[in-house]
Amino acid sequence: MLKKPPSCVAAVDLGSNSFHMIICSLIDGKLQTIDRLKEMVRLASGLDERNYLDDVTQDRALACLERFGQRIRNFSPESVRIVGTNTLRTAKNAAQFLEKAEVALNHPIHIIAGIEEARLIYQGVVNNLSSQANLRLVMDIGGGSTEYIIGSGDNPLDKESLPMGCVTTSKLFFKNGKLSKSAFSEAVLFAQRRLEPFQQKFQRQNWDEAIGASGSLRAIEKVLYAKNWSNNGITREGLEELVQYISTCSDIENLNLPDLEAERLPVFVGGVAIVYATFKSLGITQMTISDGALREGLIHDLLGRIYDHDIRSATVRSIAERYHVDIPHALRVKNALDYLLDSLSADFFQIDRVQAQQFLYWAAELHELGRDIAHSQYHKHSAYVIENGDFAGFSRQDQLLLAAIVRAHRRKFPSKIFVDLPAPWHNDTPKLALLLRVAVLLYRNRQDYDVPHFKFTFKKSVIKLKFPKGWLETAPLTHADLLHETEQLKTAGLTLEFS
């Protein structure tokens, strides 16, 4: 746990339709919401046919983030979590936008996979509900994706993220706000086809209560209440009334729907089509709406990190077990890493030292998982699984960093894989990989023995190891490994000296 937890924490969700920020006070481990900000940016509407985010949309988004940044710019790094979702997963020029966005916010932005988005949404919902249902279906419609989760208690059991959202569906079927009965039917069919491969998994018999968690679903609920089409959340009968009414209109400007915000209007019908398709496909008759969503899930996830309940560590343990990793050997490597880290100067890393140790520990636990696939080139198999797997709690950047450390822990040192990592990680991740290489090398015989106290220095591109006099003569295998490692690193412009 941090020596002194922050007094305030913040979470920012850069969604495909809206940007949200929530700020909470943190007193004695308890959260109290003190501020909320929301702006409808419609990021997904700025994607062209080649999936490039246009300049106008970027400017609109950055103006919003400048306002958000004014509120959290001076927050400590460990007290803020910011994530991007579907559009920033999709946009080919996302990296260029994120660079400017991080300057506006003065905090890093992490892109999360759809499955991780679904997990966080579920956490946001369960922490804002008094529901006692054994099994819950949670649905969240974003601007570019829709998430479905079945969970019990705090645990999400089944999760899916489908590439359809209120912005993208409206853009595809209701161009320039034009409505027709046939266009709505096509939009519903589109959503049903997206949902079809997962229909059996999320069918009515597999859960006890349906819960909605997004602006689109709240907007639909408000409209149904205002029109007296429902008085119990979103109902199948109320939806039928709404769909029938939409079918009589030729333009969204003709919609006369009380309590529907003007800024929601352009994407409202796309959201209705997705909800209607979901109710029909999954056999839903009634859905309760929750105030909790992704940003609340982010806050609670951040709380876990602050108080040493980081879901990422639990994920690493689970993955290690799944791939039959040699845990005792991973512990040996961790012990060697502790020794190496203690030898380094306080300013060795640009990143936080606790973060450096955390990533090294995870790398120690997972560096051999690829052996369960194939022994040959196992470090590459390990890196592939880490980079491409669904790792609960990890952002895409987290997985890329961890994969790079593991990929570089043996054989030739692949300097090129670090170049495109975000700053300052592009400078520090090679150092982490080199530390892991040394730790693994010292325990290559996989036996529990005490490595003698040795001197270790690492400055710029030179690593020096000095063992007690005569020890290397008693460890010929280690001596041979060090000679081999010297040649491997030399090709990458690195120097290993030992004596």
N, C-alpha and C positions, 0 to 999 in steps of 0.2 A: 504494500500500500504506500502511496505517497506520504511523506512525512507530515505534510499538512494538506488535507484535501482542499480544493478550491472552494470559495464561498459561493460562486456562481458557475453554472455549466450551460452550454448552448449546443443546439443541434440545428443543422441547416440541411434541408432536402431540396436539391436542385432537380425538381421533377420536369417531366416533358410538357406539362401544362402550367403548373404553378411552382413558384419558389416559396418555401416555408421556412421560418425560423422560430424556434422556441427557446426561451431563456428561463432557467429555473434557479432559485436559490437552493443551496445544499447545506443543510444544518443538521448535524448529528446523523448523517446518512439519509435524511428525509428530503424529498424534493417538493418544492412549492413553485408553481408556475408564476413568473412575474412579468413576462412579456411574450407576445406572439406577433409575428409579422408575416404577411402573406401578400404576394403579388402574382397576378396571372400574367406570366411571361409568354406562354405558348411556344416554348423552345422547339417542339416538334414541328410546328408550322413552318419553321425556317429551313427545314431540310429539303434540298432540291432532289431531282431524280437520281443524282449520283451520290446522295447522302453527304453532301457538304452543307454545313450550316452557314446561311447567308449573313452578310455584314449587318443588315438592318436588325435582324433578330439578335445577333451577337451584341450589338450596341444597346438594344433594349434590355437584354439580360445583364450586361455589365453595369448599366445605370442602376438597376435594381440592387446588384451586389455592392455597389458603392454605398447605397443607403444601408444595407445590412451590415457592411463592413464598419460603418461609423459606430454601430452598436457593439460589435464584438472585437474590433481591431486590437484592443489592448488586453483581451483575455489571454491567460496563459495557454500554451499549446496543448497541455493535457486536459484542458477544460472544454475543448471544442471538438465536435465531430461534424464534418461536412461531407455529404455524399452526392454523387451524380447518378442518374438512373438511365432509362432506356435510350433517350436521345443522345446522351453523352457516351453511351456504349456503342451507338451506331455511327455517329458523325465521324467522317474520315479526317476532319480537321479539328477534332476535339482537343488534341494536345495544344494547339495554338490558342484556342479559346481558354483552356484551363490555365495556361500560363498567365493570361491577363486577369482571369477571374481570381486567381490566388493572390495577385497583387492587390486587387480591390478588397479582398476579405482579410488579407494578411494571415491566412491560415491555409494549410494544404487541403486539397479536395481529393477525395478517393472515389473512384468509380466502382460500383458494386454490381455483381452479377444479378440476374433476375431472381435466382433461387435465394440469394442472400437478402435481396429486397423483400421477398416473401417472408423469410424468417423474421426480419425486423418489423414488418407490418404486423405479423402475428403477436410479437412481443408488445407492440404499441397497443394493440386491441385488448389483450388479456390484462394489461396493467391499468385499463380504463373501464373495465366492466365488472359488474357484480354478478354476472351470469354464473349459474351453477351447473350448466349443461356438461355432460360427460364428454361429448365430442362436438366440436364446433367447426362449421365451415365458415371461413373468413374470405371475403372477396374485396379486392381493392382495384378500382379502375384508375389508371394514371393516364397521362396524355399519350404515351406510346406503348404501354403494356398493361396487361391486366393480370393480377396475381390471385391464385386460389390456394388456400391452405386448409387442411383438416388438422386440428390439434386437440390435445387433451390437457387440461391444466395449463402449465407453462410450456408444454412441449409441442412444437409443430411436428406432426407425424408425416404428412404428405404435402409437398409444395410444388407448385408449377407457376411459371411466368410465361404468358403467351403474348406474342407480338401484335397486340391490338389495343388501341387506347381511344379515348374520346376525341383527341385531336386528330390522330391519323385516320380514324374511321370517318370522321366528319369531312376531312380533307379529301378522302377517297370517294365518298358516295354523295356528299351534299356540297359540291363545289359552288362557291359564291353564294352559299346560303339557300340554294334551290332545293325544294322538297317535292317528293312525289311518293305515291304508295309503292310503286315498283322499286324506286331507289331505296326506300326503307326496308322492303323485303330483301333486297340484295344485300344490304348491310347486315341484316339479321342472319341471313344464310352464311355470309362471310364469317361472322363471329361463331356460328354453330360449327362450321367446318374447322375453324381454329381449335375449338373446344373438343371436337369429336374424338381425337385419340385419347383424351383423358376423361371422357364422359363417364365411363364405368367406375373409375376411381372416386369421382366426386358425386356420384349419384346419391339421391335422398336417403336411401337406406343405410348409408355409411356415416351419417352424422345426426345429431339431435337438434341443433339450432343453427340457423344461417345468420351471419353478421356481416354488414357492409361497412367499409372503412375508406371513404374517399369523398372529395368534394362533389363528384358527379352523383354519387349515391345520396349524399345529404341533400343535394339540389332536387333530385327526383322525389325524395321523401317530403320536402317542403311543398313542392308543387302538388303532390297527391293530397296532402293535408289541406292546403289552401282551396283546392277544388272539391273537397269533401269526397274524394275518391278512395281515401283510406284514413283510418285513425289508429293504425297499428303498424308503424314502419312502412315498408314497401310490400304491398300484397300483389298477388297474381291478378286479382280482379281490378285493382287500381291501375296496374300497368296496362291492362287491356283497354281501359278507358283512355289512358294517356296516348297509347298507340293509335287508337281509333281517332282521337282528336288530331294528332300529328298528321295522319293520313288525309285529313281534309284541307290541309294548308299547303300552299305552293312555295312559300318562302319563310325562312325563319323569322323575318320581320313581322309576319302575320300572326305569329304565335302570341296568344294572349294568356300568359301563364302567371298568375299572381305569385309573388315571393321569389321569382326567378331573377337573379341579378343580371343586369345587362351584359356584363363582361363574360358571364357563363353562357349566354345565348348561342354564340357561334359554334360551341362544341357540345351543346346539350343533347341534341338529337343523336349524335354518334354514341354518346354515353347511354342513352335510352336503348338504342339498338343492341348494345352489348349486354345490358341488364336483361332485356326481354329474351334474348337468345339464351342467356344463362338460365333464367327461370324455366324456359321451355325444355332445354336440354337436360338439366339436372333435376327436374321435378320439384322446384322450389315453389312454395305457396306463400311464404312470408319471410321477410328479412328485417332484422333489427339493425339500426344504424349506430355505430360507435363513434365517439369523438377521437379516440386514439387511432393513430396511423403510424406511418414510417418515422416521422420526427420524434414521436413519443418512444417508439422502439429504439431509436438511436440514443436518446437520453438514458434510457434504462441500460442499454448495452455499455454506454460510456461509464455509467455508475459501476457496473461490474468491473471495468478496467481499473477504475480508481481504487476500488476496494478488493483488488486481487481475486476477482472472480471472472477473469477474462475468458470468454467463450472460445477464443482462439487456442488457448492452451488445452482445453478439453477436446477440441477438434483434433489437434495434433496427436494427442494420446489415442483417440479413437482411430485415426488413420494408421498410426503405428501398429495398433493391434490388428487392424484389418489386413495389413500387408506383412504380418508376422515378423516385424522388426525385432532384432536382438536387443531387447531393452537393457540388459546388463552392460552390453558393449556401448550403447548410447550413453549410459551413465559414466562409463570410463572416459569417453570423449568429452562429456560435460566437465568432468573434474579437471581434465587437461586444459580445457578452455578457461576455466576459472583461474588456473595458475598463470596462463598466458595473459589474460586480461589484467591481473593484478600487477604484471610487470610493465604495463603501458603507462605513459604519461597521461595526465588528466585531460590534456588537449589533443589527444591522439585522434579522436573522432570529432567530426562536425555535428553528427547526430547526437541525441541524448544517449548517455552511456547505458542507462537502463534498457532503452530500446535496442541498443547494440547487443547487449547480453541476451535479451529476449529472443531476437532473431537467431542468434548463434545456438541457443538452447533448442529452439525448434528445428534448426538445421541438423543438429546432432541427433535428434530423435528421428528425423525423416531421411537422412542422407542415404540410407541403405534400403529404403522401401522398394526400390527398383529390382533388388535381388529376387523378390517374389515373382517378378515377371521374367527376367532373364539375367544370368550372372554377367554375361558379356555386355559391356557398356552400361552397367546398371545405373551409373550416375546420371546418364541421359534419360533413362526410363524414370528415375526418381524425379528429375526436374520436370519431365513432361506431365507426370501425374500432379505434381504440386501446382504447376502453372495452369492446368486445364481442368482440375477437379473442382467440385462444389465443396468449398471449405467454409463451414459456418463461421461467421465473425470476420473473415478475411475479405479485404477489398481486392480488386484486381492488382493494384500496385503492391499490396502486401505479398500476394502470391508470386508476382514477377520477381520481387526482391529475394524472397525465400528460394525460388527456383534457381535464380542466378547463383546464389551462394552454394547451393547443392551441386549444380551443374559443374561448377569450377573447383570442386573439392579434390579432384584426382585427374590424372593424365595431363594432357596439355592444358595450359592456363589460357582460357578463351577471353582475352581482354576485350574483344569487340562487344560481348554481350552486355557490358556495363555502360556503354556509351550513351544509350538512350534512356537510362533510368533517370527519374527526377532528381534534381539537386536537393540536398547535398549527397543523396544516396549514390549517385554515379561515382563519387569519390570514395565513399566509405564502404560500399558493398564489396569491391575488390579486396579491401583490407580484411573484411569479415571472412571472405572465402579463403584467403591465405591463412588466417588463424585456424580455420577449420581444417585446412590441409595439414598443418603442423600437428594439431591435436590428434587427427586420425592416424597420421604417420607414427606418432609416439606409441600408439596402442595397436599397431598393425597385427601383432601376435595374438590379440584378443584375449589376453590373460590378465588376471588381477595381480599386478605387481606394482611396486612403488617406483615410479620414474624418479630418479635422483633429483635433488634440487639443482637446477641449472640456471644460468643467466640467459635471459632472452631480451633482445632489443629489436625494434622494428622501426626504422627511420627511412622515410621516403621509399625507395625501391629496394632497400637492403634489409634482409632478415639475418640476425646473428644468434646462434645457439652456442653456449659454452657449457660443456658437461664437466663433472668432476674428473680429475685426472685418472686415466685408466679405465673409465666406465665403458667407453665405446668398444674397447677391446673385448669386454665381456658381453657385448650386445652386437655381434657381427651383422645380424639381420637389420637392425636399426641403422647401423653404419652404412650398409649397402643401400638401404632405402633413402638415406640422406644424400648419398652420392647421385642416385637416380633422380631425386627431386631437384637437386642442383641443376642438372641438365634440362629437366622439364621447364623450370622457371626461367632459365637463361634465354630460351626461345621467345619469352614474353618480355624480355628486357628487365627481368628481376634477378636479384642476386641473393643466394642463400649461402651463408658462411657458417661453418661449424667446426668445433675443435673440442 
